[in-house]
Amino acid sequence: MDFRVLGSLQIQSADGRPIRLARRKERLALGILLLQLGRVVTTERLIDLLWMETPPPSARTALQTLMSRIRAALRSAADDDPVRLVAQGAGYLLQARPDAVDLYQFRALVEGARTIGDPQARSTCLATALKLWRGPALADAANDAVRAQLCVDLEESRFAAVSDRIDADLGKTWRFSQNLNAAPLPRLSASGWSGLGTGSVAEGGYCSLAKTADYFTAALVEVNENTGSSSSHRSIVFRKFNLPWILNGRTES
């Protein structure tokens, strides 16, 4: 059985059948447990996230019902490698193989990429990791308030992977110390700023840098599609790599 949380929550049986959870709270409860795979999530924590500031008096009973429905859906997969959802101590525990969950696949790929010396191979590994993202984590289960409590570290990990790929792509294809006006934009999903010294900026080429910023902006938009972020992707690029604001061929403070 496979689980996907990097986007809408999806469950797939070993034979490829989708397993559906019709209710949003069921998807959110399972998503919370998947994010904390192998660890007990307390009943209080689950109630806080599922009902936020307005839990009903019957919240504990309602949570038990949610868990029963999730168990029934998981049993319907009839996998040879069953997933166990158990009440343990003061909460609930989900047991499954980490490599069956896209989040842990992403983390493993990113960690593995950081041990790869060859820039091209590292970039390819990171690209594979980033393709696992289909939108905001738990897109069809968590609202913005819940996602802010659950998924901030995931988005940071995602951006760190983008930054690592930028560095790898720069190492494999491009050097800013070359003629910026003549250098073609590399065919990459994301490319790199690191290694750009102030000397390159001082030598001119602001128009090229602005054009390049547009390229990187498009790459970040692709990577962060449907995140709903209010931040300017272009400003993220410049802030991340400590560059001057280069807009319309001029610097801005």
C-alpha positions as CSV (number, residue, x, y, z in Angstrom):
1,M,0.0,0.0,0.0
2,D,1.3,3.5,-0.9
3,F,0.5,6.8,0.7
4,R,0.9,10.3,-0.7
5,V,0.8,13.4,1.5
6,L,2.8,15.8,-0.7
7,G,-0.3,17.2,-2.3
8,S,-3.8,15.8,-1.9
9,L,-3.9,12.8,0.4
10,Q,-3.9,9.6,-1.7
11,I,-3.9,5.9,-0.8
12,Q,-3.2,3.2,-3.3
13,S,-3.4,-0.5,-2.8
14,A,-0.6,-2.8,-4.0
15,D,-2.6,-3.7,-7.1
16,G,-3.0,0.0,-8.0
17,R,-6.6,0.5,-6.7
18,P,-7.2,3.9,-5.1
19,I,-8.6,3.7,-1.6
20,R,-10.9,6.6,-0.9
21,L,-11.6,8.4,2.4
22,A,-14.7,10.5,1.6
23,R,-14.7,12.8,4.7
24,R,-12.1,15.6,5.0
25,K,-11.5,14.9,8.7
26,E,-10.8,11.3,7.9
27,R,-8.2,12.4,5.4
28,L,-6.7,14.9,7.8
29,A,-6.5,12.4,10.7
30,L,-4.7,9.9,8.5
31,G,-2.5,12.6,7.2
32,I,-1.5,13.7,10.7
33,L,-0.6,10.1,11.5
34,L,1.4,9.7,8.3
35,L,3.4,12.8,9.1
36,Q,4.2,11.2,12.5
37,L,4.7,7.7,11.2
38,G,5.7,5.2,13.9
39,R,5.1,7.7,16.7
40,V,2.1,8.0,19.0
41,V,0.0,11.1,18.3
42,T,-2.0,12.0,21.4
43,T,-5.8,12.2,21.4
44,E,-5.6,15.8,22.6
45,R,-3.3,16.7,19.7
46,L,-5.5,15.1,17.1
47,I,-8.6,16.8,18.5
48,D,-6.9,20.2,18.5
49,L,-5.9,19.8,14.8
50,L,-9.2,18.3,13.7
51,W,-11.5,20.7,15.4
52,M,-9.1,23.6,16.1
53,E,-10.7,26.0,18.7
54,T,-14.2,24.5,18.6
55,P,-14.1,20.8,19.5
56,P,-17.5,19.4,20.2
57,P,-18.3,17.8,23.6
58,S,-18.3,14.4,21.8
59,A,-14.9,15.0,20.2
60,R,-13.3,11.8,21.7
61,T,-16.2,9.6,20.5
62,A,-16.1,11.3,17.1
63,L,-12.3,10.7,16.9
64,Q,-12.8,7.0,17.7
65,T,-15.4,6.8,14.9
66,L,-13.0,8.5,12.5
67,M,-10.3,6.0,13.4
68,S,-12.7,3.1,12.9
69,R,-13.5,4.3,9.4
70,I,-9.8,4.8,8.5
71,R,-9.1,1.2,9.7
72,A,-11.9,-0.1,7.6
73,A,-10.6,1.7,4.5
74,L,-7.1,0.4,5.1
75,R,-8.4,-3.2,5.6
76,S,-10.2,-2.9,2.3
77,A,-6.9,-2.8,0.5
78,A,-6.3,-6.4,1.5
79,D,-2.5,-6.0,1.1
80,D,0.1,-8.6,1.8
81,D,1.9,-5.8,3.7
82,P,-0.9,-4.5,5.9
83,V,-0.8,-1.1,7.6
84,R,-1.7,-1.1,11.3
85,L,-3.6,1.8,13.0
86,V,-3.7,1.1,16.7
87,A,-4.7,2.9,19.9
88,Q,-1.7,3.1,22.1
89,G,-1.3,4.8,25.4
90,A,-3.0,8.3,25.2
91,G,-3.2,8.4,21.5
92,Y,-3.0,6.6,18.2
93,L,-0.1,5.0,16.2
94,L,0.2,4.3,12.5
95,Q,2.6,1.5,11.5
96,A,3.7,1.3,7.9
97,R,6.9,1.1,5.8
98,P,8.4,4.6,5.5
99,D,9.3,3.9,1.8
100,A,5.5,3.5,1.1
101,V,5.0,7.2,2.0
102,D,6.1,9.9,-0.5
103,L,7.2,12.2,2.3
104,Y,9.8,9.7,3.5
105,Q,10.8,8.9,-0.1
106,F,11.4,12.6,-0.5
107,R,13.5,12.9,2.6
108,A,15.6,9.8,1.7
109,L,16.3,11.1,-1.8
110,V,17.3,14.5,-0.5
111,E,19.6,13.0,2.1
112,G,21.0,10.7,-0.5
113,A,21.6,13.5,-2.9
114,R,23.8,15.3,-0.4
115,T,26.2,12.4,-0.4
116,I,26.6,12.5,-4.2
117,G,29.7,14.2,-5.4
118,D,28.9,14.5,-9.1
119,P,26.7,17.7,-9.7
120,Q,24.7,16.2,-12.5
121,A,23.9,13.0,-10.6
122,R,23.0,15.1,-7.5
123,S,20.8,17.4,-9.6
124,T,19.0,14.4,-11.1
125,C,18.4,12.9,-7.6
126,L,17.0,16.1,-6.3
127,A,14.8,16.5,-9.3
128,T,13.3,13.1,-8.6
129,A,12.7,14.1,-5.0
130,L,11.0,17.4,-6.0
131,K,8.7,15.7,-8.5
132,L,7.0,13.9,-5.6
133,W,5.4,17.2,-4.7
134,R,2.0,17.7,-6.3
135,G,1.0,20.8,-4.4
136,P,0.7,21.8,-0.7
137,A,1.0,19.0,1.8
138,L,-2.4,17.5,2.6
139,A,-4.0,19.9,0.1
140,D,-7.5,18.4,0.3
141,A,-7.4,17.7,4.0
142,A,-5.8,20.6,5.9
143,N,-6.7,24.3,5.8
144,D,-4.1,27.0,6.0
145,A,-4.2,27.2,9.8
146,V,-3.7,23.5,10.3
147,R,-1.0,23.4,7.6
148,A,0.8,26.2,9.4
149,Q,1.0,23.9,12.5
150,L,1.9,20.7,10.6
151,C,3.8,21.5,7.5
152,V,6.1,24.5,8.0
153,D,9.2,22.2,8.3
154,L,8.1,20.3,5.1
155,E,8.0,23.5,3.1
156,E,11.4,24.5,4.5
157,S,12.8,21.1,3.5
158,R,11.3,21.5,0.0
159,F,12.9,24.9,-0.4
160,A,16.2,23.6,0.9
161,A,16.0,20.9,-1.8
162,V,15.4,23.5,-4.4
163,S,18.4,25.4,-3.2
164,D,20.5,22.3,-3.3
165,R,19.5,21.6,-6.8
166,I,20.3,25.2,-7.8
167,D,23.8,24.6,-6.4
168,A,24.1,21.3,-8.3
169,D,22.8,22.8,-11.5
170,L,25.3,25.7,-11.3
171,G,28.1,23.3,-10.7
172,K,27.1,21.2,-13.7
173,T,26.5,23.8,-16.3
174,W,27.2,27.4,-15.6
175,R,29.6,29.9,-14.1
176,F,28.4,33.5,-13.5
177,S,32.0,34.7,-13.9
178,Q,31.6,34.1,-17.6
179,N,30.0,36.7,-19.9
180,L,26.5,37.0,-18.5
181,N,25.1,38.6,-21.6
182,A,26.4,35.7,-23.8
183,A,25.7,32.8,-21.5
184,P,22.6,30.8,-22.5
185,L,20.1,29.9,-19.8
186,P,20.6,26.2,-18.9
187,R,17.7,23.8,-19.6
188,L,16.9,23.1,-15.9
189,S,13.9,23.2,-13.7
190,A,15.8,25.3,-11.3
191,S,19.3,26.9,-11.6
192,G,21.8,28.4,-9.4
193,W,22.8,31.7,-7.8
194,S,25.5,30.6,-5.4
195,G,29.0,31.5,-6.3
196,L,28.0,34.8,-7.8
197,G,30.4,37.4,-6.5
198,T,29.9,41.1,-6.2
199,G,32.6,41.6,-8.9
200,S,30.3,40.0,-11.5
201,V,27.6,42.5,-10.6
202,A,30.0,45.4,-10.6
203,E,31.1,44.5,-14.1
204,G,27.6,45.1,-15.4
205,G,25.1,42.8,-16.9
206,Y,22.1,43.9,-14.8
207,C,19.7,43.2,-17.6
208,S,21.1,39.7,-17.9
209,L,20.7,39.2,-14.2
210,A,17.2,40.5,-14.2
211,K,16.4,38.1,-17.1
212,T,18.0,35.3,-15.3
213,A,16.0,36.2,-12.2
214,D,12.8,35.8,-14.3
215,Y,14.1,32.3,-15.3
216,F,14.7,31.3,-11.7
217,T,11.3,32.8,-10.7
218,A,9.6,30.6,-13.2
219,A,11.4,27.6,-11.9
220,L,10.3,28.3,-8.3
221,V,6.7,28.9,-9.5
222,E,6.9,25.4,-11.1
223,V,8.3,23.8,-8.0
224,N,5.8,25.6,-5.7
225,E,2.8,25.3,-7.9
226,N,-0.5,25.6,-6.1
227,T,1.1,26.4,-2.7
228,G,-1.0,29.5,-2.3
229,S,2.1,31.4,-1.0
230,S,1.7,35.1,-0.9
231,S,5.5,35.6,-1.0
232,S,7.1,36.9,-4.2
233,H,9.0,34.1,-5.8
234,R,11.4,36.6,-7.4
235,S,12.1,38.2,-4.0
236,I,12.7,34.7,-2.5
237,V,15.4,34.1,-5.1
238,F,17.2,37.3,-4.2
239,R,16.8,37.1,-0.5
240,K,17.9,33.5,-0.4
241,F,21.2,34.1,-2.2
242,N,21.9,37.5,-0.7
243,L,21.8,39.4,-4.0
244,P,20.9,43.0,-4.7
245,W,17.4,43.7,-6.0
246,I,17.8,43.8,-9.7
247,L,14.6,44.8,-11.4
248,N,14.2,46.2,-14.9
249,G,17.9,46.7,-15.4
250,R,18.5,48.5,-12.2
251,T,19.1,47.8,-8.5
252,E,16.6,48.6,-5.8
253,S,17.0,48.8,-2.1
